[in-house]
Amino acid sequence: MHHKFSSPLIQPPVVKVLQCLFLALLLTSCAGLSPKPTKNPQSPPPGRDFTIKLPDKSPIFAKKEDLNKEISEAKPFEYRLGPGDIIGLKVWRRPELSEERMIISPDGFIAAPRVGMLNVNGKTPDEVKESITTKLEVLYIKPEVTIQVHDFQNNKAYVLGNVNKPGLVRFSGRGTLLEGLSLAGGVPKEDRMTRCSIIRGNDQVIWIDLQDLLSNGNMSLNTTIHNNDIIYVPEHAHDMIYVMGEVKTPGAIPMHDGMSVLKAVMMAGGITRTGNEEKVFIIRQQDTNGTVAEINLKRLVENADFTRNYTLMPNDIIYVSPSGMAKFNYTLQDIMPTLQIINLGTSALNSVNSTIIIPSQP
């Protein structure tokens, strides 16, 4: 009679495997990031918009009330002459006093017959007419003077940044923001304008919400452009959302108007099999400290409860937590070399166990 040899030597490797598995379970709570929602008992119940105070570096858009006030208080538009303009001077029945084309010099002067050098920089055509008439009245009886502008060069703005044709644009009349952007060729088709700034003088910057102007048709934001204004359209890449954690394609995605948490997660490829759709976090910068909000996307979708499908802001971070099994897998990966060695030893012993035969006692 033969008996299979049941060796006690196979027990220690099995015990080690069990010990490693127990250790892995203990370590699951330590794997990966673990954001904590910000607790503020004084905050009102959350609505659709996850609204908090933005960092000071974010632009403060001009209000339509302020722009309307500026337009209403502005004087009727009068073109003011400057260097490079070409004007014509005509004195009725006095061809010797007339000039078909006179170019205003870089320092703002013209040379008129019997008048001499005259500073016309910043003056309207009517003001130049009165100045020339006053000087000619000393020599002639009731001279009839006409000033005509042939080439408008001085009513200009500079359009810079993310436009197709950055550079100098000129207006023949009162220029507007949309007209300036149009003269600069607009922005590339693959990008979307979100905001722009108007730099006026040395101490004034006006931020315009282009999404409200273009998408919502809020023409009250189509403010007037002054001579020598600078219109700057920031690069579209400045507005990004960052999706991290258990999504198929983590990384930065372009910020679009009205982008929500659910839309951002879907643009990142959706949640992976190891992701926990019940624990999704928004991390938003707020001065030196941030604010964290926890969202249950599973409940949001199953119950169509969109009260926590917050509207995102530039530079928000979306983090999708791993599930418990995913954390367990991460821990197993860390100790996998040890498990492989133990498995090899166990397999070898089992192989020996199946081949060793102990003869029966006589």
Wavefront OBJ file of the C-alpha trace (Angstrom):
o trace
v 0.000 0.000 0.000
v 1.347 3.342 -0.960
v 0.680 6.674 0.719
v 1.169 10.136 -0.691
v 3.604 12.121 1.313
v 1.962 15.197 2.811
v 4.895 17.360 3.737
v 4.506 20.119 6.345
v 7.092 22.105 4.353
v 4.381 23.511 2.074
v 2.663 25.342 4.928
v 5.116 28.216 5.462
v 4.871 29.499 1.837
v 1.076 29.389 2.003
v 1.171 31.255 5.277
v 3.442 33.849 3.692
v 1.014 34.282 0.810
v -1.838 34.799 3.249
v 0.233 37.233 5.235
v 1.041 39.225 2.074
v -2.614 39.294 1.078
v -3.564 40.532 4.535
v -0.853 43.169 4.282
v -2.193 44.218 0.892
v -5.645 44.716 2.384
v -4.178 46.896 5.079
v -2.357 48.996 2.517
v -5.336 49.670 0.264
v -6.286 52.706 2.306
v -2.863 54.230 1.612
v -2.839 53.915 -2.170
v -3.432 56.929 -4.423
v -4.636 60.438 -3.768
v -7.499 61.084 -1.392
v -8.958 64.614 -1.602
v -11.087 65.770 1.290
v -14.158 67.971 0.695
v -13.891 71.433 2.152
v -16.260 71.869 5.078
v -17.815 75.282 5.554
v -20.992 75.164 7.666
v -21.756 78.801 6.851
v -21.932 78.167 3.099
v -25.384 77.972 1.520
v -26.548 74.683 -0.031
v -24.712 74.070 -3.305
v -26.432 75.016 -6.508
v -25.494 74.233 -10.082
v -22.665 76.757 -10.057
v -19.732 75.966 -7.818
v -19.168 79.646 -7.007
v -16.320 80.836 -4.852
v -14.009 83.822 -4.785
v -11.563 83.671 -7.675
v -7.872 84.505 -7.323
v -6.980 88.140 -7.819
v -5.134 87.269 -11.027
v -8.421 86.420 -12.763
v -9.769 89.262 -14.894
v -12.732 91.273 -13.688
v -15.007 91.853 -16.657
v -16.374 95.294 -17.363
v -20.056 95.653 -16.547
v -22.435 96.674 -19.281
v -23.758 99.468 -17.063
v -20.313 101.087 -16.923
v -19.788 100.700 -20.667
v -23.232 102.150 -21.411
v -22.488 105.091 -19.126
v -19.222 105.770 -20.935
v -20.974 105.679 -24.312
v -23.842 107.894 -23.164
v -21.450 110.485 -21.714
v -19.187 110.472 -24.752
v -19.317 113.462 -27.052
v -20.455 113.064 -30.672
v -17.664 111.530 -32.695
v -15.302 114.001 -34.330
v -12.278 112.795 -36.216
v -9.073 114.350 -34.936
v -6.138 114.809 -37.235
v -2.708 113.387 -36.591
v 0.591 112.424 -38.238
v 0.182 110.689 -41.587
v -3.255 112.091 -42.405
v -3.614 113.670 -45.843
v -5.889 116.704 -46.066
v -6.907 119.143 -48.797
v -7.167 122.937 -48.389
v -9.425 124.947 -50.701
v -10.069 128.719 -50.560
v -12.935 129.809 -52.791
v -11.729 131.872 -55.761
v -8.208 131.817 -54.375
v -6.359 129.002 -56.182
v -3.012 130.422 -55.068
v -4.036 129.746 -51.451
v -5.349 126.244 -52.111
v -3.487 122.931 -51.767
v -4.873 119.654 -53.121
v -2.939 117.329 -50.782
v -0.995 118.132 -47.642
v 0.562 115.401 -45.473
v 0.619 116.081 -41.774
v 4.200 115.728 -40.571
v 5.272 113.331 -37.784
v 5.256 116.233 -35.341
v 1.712 117.241 -36.379
v 2.374 120.304 -38.603
v 1.271 121.357 -42.104
v 2.606 124.151 -44.332
v -0.281 126.234 -45.735
v 0.174 129.047 -48.305
v 0.348 132.543 -46.718
v -0.243 130.892 -43.335
v 3.031 129.058 -42.805
v 3.545 126.204 -40.385
v 0.423 125.306 -38.466
v 0.072 122.679 -35.704
v -3.010 120.572 -36.464
v -2.232 117.540 -34.277
v -5.308 116.456 -32.305
v -7.572 119.059 -33.918
v -10.753 118.425 -35.863
v -11.052 119.537 -39.523
v -13.439 122.308 -38.410
v -10.908 123.587 -35.868
v -8.194 123.668 -38.541
v -10.591 125.519 -40.844
v -11.233 128.197 -38.190
v -7.499 128.623 -37.515
v -6.656 129.104 -41.215
v -9.644 131.435 -41.749
v -8.577 133.618 -38.807
v -5.048 133.980 -40.206
v -6.210 134.709 -43.782
v -8.760 137.326 -42.641
v -5.822 139.623 -41.866
v -4.912 139.622 -45.561
v -8.191 138.884 -47.381
v -11.840 139.862 -47.082
v -14.034 137.064 -45.823
v -12.059 134.083 -47.157
v -14.128 130.913 -47.551
v -12.014 127.949 -46.417
v -12.791 124.252 -46.844
v -10.847 121.358 -45.279
v -11.243 117.838 -46.654
v -9.640 114.665 -45.263
v -8.420 112.409 -48.082
v -6.708 109.693 -46.057
v -7.515 108.724 -42.463
v -4.380 107.473 -40.784
v -4.629 108.638 -37.195
v -7.791 106.920 -35.887
v -6.173 103.554 -35.147
v -5.809 100.696 -32.706
v -3.419 97.794 -32.263
v -4.916 94.280 -32.217
v -2.526 91.727 -30.719
v -2.579 88.155 -29.445
v -4.628 85.255 -30.759
v -5.959 86.800 -33.998
v -5.312 85.853 -37.618
v -3.762 89.167 -38.634
v -2.305 90.925 -35.596
v -1.170 94.481 -36.115
v -2.466 97.968 -36.788
v -6.078 98.608 -37.808
v -7.603 101.939 -38.802
v -11.131 103.285 -38.529
v -12.657 105.922 -40.768
v -15.258 106.673 -38.107
v -15.957 105.709 -34.533
v -14.395 102.260 -34.157
v -15.878 99.422 -32.102
v -14.404 96.292 -30.550
v -16.045 93.918 -33.025
v -14.925 96.082 -35.923
v -11.346 96.005 -34.654
v -11.369 92.212 -34.266
v -12.910 91.832 -37.717
v -10.269 94.056 -39.326
v -7.633 91.854 -37.655
v -9.092 88.751 -39.318
v -10.787 87.342 -36.227
v -9.365 84.386 -34.293
v -8.366 81.001 -35.755
v -11.331 78.732 -36.461
v -10.069 76.004 -34.163
v -10.043 78.370 -31.200
v -12.794 80.181 -29.365
v -12.566 83.675 -28.020
v -13.360 83.799 -24.331
v -12.140 87.235 -23.302
v -10.024 90.151 -24.407
v -8.596 93.267 -22.859
v -8.541 96.857 -24.060
v -5.447 98.711 -22.854
v -6.091 102.447 -22.860
v -3.324 104.850 -21.966
v -0.924 104.034 -19.169
v -3.324 103.170 -16.368
v -6.542 101.660 -17.715
v -7.290 98.034 -18.677
v -10.826 97.004 -19.635
v -11.634 93.261 -19.724
v -14.483 92.235 -22.033
v -16.367 88.928 -21.745
v -16.367 87.875 -25.411
v -18.460 84.787 -24.706
v -21.286 86.994 -23.491
v -20.796 89.359 -26.415
v -20.657 86.702 -29.146
v -22.588 83.705 -27.828
v -25.341 85.636 -26.061
v -25.414 88.626 -28.424
v -24.903 91.125 -25.612
v -24.076 94.089 -27.875
v -23.788 96.404 -24.890
v -20.268 94.963 -24.522
v -19.327 96.086 -28.045
v -17.612 99.150 -26.629
v -16.055 101.952 -28.656
v -12.337 102.002 -29.386
v -10.279 105.139 -28.831
v -7.301 106.251 -30.845
v -4.152 104.253 -29.959
v -6.051 101.648 -27.911
v -4.506 98.167 -27.691
v -6.861 95.194 -28.078
v -5.300 91.991 -26.729
v -6.842 88.520 -27.159
v -5.129 85.950 -24.878
v -4.157 82.566 -26.235
v -6.928 79.990 -25.944
v -4.578 77.625 -24.075
v -4.827 79.912 -21.047
v -8.273 78.443 -20.300
v -7.824 74.779 -19.422
v -9.446 72.153 -17.209
v -7.327 69.362 -15.703
v -8.825 65.860 -15.355
v -6.872 63.392 -13.198
v -7.308 59.963 -11.697
v -9.312 57.040 -13.057
v -10.242 58.341 -16.522
v -9.143 56.899 -19.847
v -7.218 59.942 -21.060
v -6.174 62.075 -18.085
v -4.688 65.476 -18.820
v -5.601 69.031 -19.769
v -8.669 69.732 -21.890
v -9.762 73.075 -23.394
v -12.218 75.119 -21.381
v -15.531 75.778 -23.129
v -18.390 78.027 -22.151
v -20.750 76.307 -19.717
v -18.557 73.208 -19.295
v -19.815 70.954 -16.486
v -18.177 68.220 -14.420
v -19.926 65.460 -16.376
v -18.894 66.938 -19.713
v -15.262 67.273 -18.616
v -15.145 63.641 -17.460
v -16.630 62.455 -20.765
v -14.152 64.563 -22.759
v -11.400 62.742 -20.846
v -12.720 59.411 -22.138
v -15.022 58.580 -19.254
v -14.347 56.716 -16.006
v -12.307 53.513 -16.210
v -13.424 50.152 -14.789
v -11.264 50.751 -11.744
v -12.723 54.207 -11.116
v -15.157 55.082 -8.375
v -17.975 57.091 -9.946
v -19.363 57.825 -6.487
v -16.296 59.826 -5.454
v -15.383 62.544 -7.941
v -13.820 65.762 -6.698
v -13.477 69.330 -7.968
v -10.408 71.163 -6.699
v -10.577 74.909 -7.282
v -7.911 77.463 -6.501
v -8.937 80.165 -4.034
v -6.103 82.491 -3.082
v -3.468 80.384 -1.259
v -5.989 77.758 -0.135
v -8.283 75.769 -2.381
v -11.853 74.539 -2.173
v -12.792 70.883 -2.741
v -16.279 69.639 -3.601
v -17.265 65.963 -3.742
v -19.710 64.745 -6.395
v -21.479 61.400 -6.773
v -21.641 61.003 -10.553
v -23.423 57.663 -10.234
v -26.311 59.262 -8.362
v -26.217 62.235 -10.709
v -26.763 60.008 -13.770
v -29.069 57.367 -12.266
v -31.397 59.889 -10.611
v -30.947 62.698 -13.167
v -29.973 64.912 -10.239
v -27.967 67.691 -11.910
v -27.886 70.022 -8.921
v -24.240 69.058 -8.346
v -23.212 69.005 -11.996
v -21.277 72.184 -11.324
v -20.248 74.635 -14.018
v -16.459 74.663 -14.177
v -14.028 77.554 -14.273
v -10.573 77.860 -15.849
v -7.841 75.875 -14.052
v -10.294 73.652 -12.148
v -8.986 70.157 -11.350
v -11.297 67.133 -11.655
v -10.108 64.044 -9.766
v -11.792 60.631 -10.143
v -10.943 58.350 -7.223
v -9.956 54.703 -7.703
v -12.280 52.025 -6.372
v -11.294 49.798 -3.457
v -10.335 46.970 -5.835
v -8.192 49.372 -7.835
v -6.307 50.350 -4.675
v -5.920 46.641 -3.879
v -4.476 46.043 -7.352
v -2.055 48.930 -6.902
v -0.829 47.343 -3.658
v -0.443 43.909 -5.292
v 1.697 45.499 -7.991
v 4.050 46.825 -5.329
v 4.569 43.365 -3.781
v 4.206 41.312 -6.992
v 7.895 40.273 -7.148
v 7.541 38.673 -3.705
v 4.301 36.948 -4.672
v 5.911 35.531 -7.792
v 8.761 34.022 -5.769
v 6.392 32.502 -3.224
v 4.164 31.155 -6.004
v 7.158 29.552 -7.670
v 8.188 27.870 -4.425
v 4.679 26.611 -3.739
v 4.295 25.240 -7.249
v 7.601 23.388 -6.950
v 6.603 21.807 -3.652
v 3.251 20.747 -5.045
v 5.063 19.154 -7.950
v 7.336 17.246 -5.580
v 4.337 16.264 -3.461
v 2.671 14.647 -6.443
v 5.683 12.494 -7.311
v 7.126 11.311 -3.996
v 5.848 7.850 -3.109
v 6.346 6.347 0.352
v 6.188 2.570 0.378
v 3.844 0.968 2.855
v 5.189 -0.684 5.933
v 5.644 -4.393 5.571
l 1 2 3 4 5 6 7 8 9 10 11 12 13 14 15 16 17 18 19 20 21 22 23 24 25 26 27 28 29 30 31 32 33 34 35 36 37 38 39 40 41 42 43 44 45 46 47 48 49 50 51 52 53 54 55 56 57 58 59 60 61 62 63 64 65 66 67 68 69 70 71 72 73 74 75 76 77 78 79 80 81 82 83 84 85 86 87 88 89 90 91 92 93 94 95 96 97 98 99 100 101 102 103 104 105 106 107 108 109 110 111 112 113 114 115 116 117 118 119 120 121 122 123 124 125 126 127 128 129 130 131 132 133 134 135 136 137 138 139 140 141 142 143 144 145 146 147 148 149 150 151 152 153 154 155 156 157 158 159 160 161 162 163 164 165 166 167 168 169 170 171 172 173 174 175 176 177 178 179 180 181 182 183 184 185 186 187 188 189 190 191 192 193 194 195 196 197 198 199 200 201 202 203 204 205 206 207 208 209 210 211 212 213 214 215 216 217 218 219 220 221 222 223 224 225 226 227 228 229 230 231 232 233 234 235 236 237 238 239 240 241 242 243 244 245 246 247 248 249 250 251 252 253 254 255 256 257 258 259 260 261 262 263 264 265 266 267 268 269 270 271 272 273 274 275 276 277 278 279 280 281 282 283 284 285 286 287 288 289 290 291 292 293 294 295 296 297 298 299 300 301 302 303 304 305 306 307 308 309 310 311 312 313 314 315 316 317 318 319 320 321 322 323 324 325 326 327 328 329 330 331 332 333 334 335 336 337 338 339 340 341 342 343 344 345 346 347 348 349 350 351 352 353 354 355 356 357 358 359 360 361 362
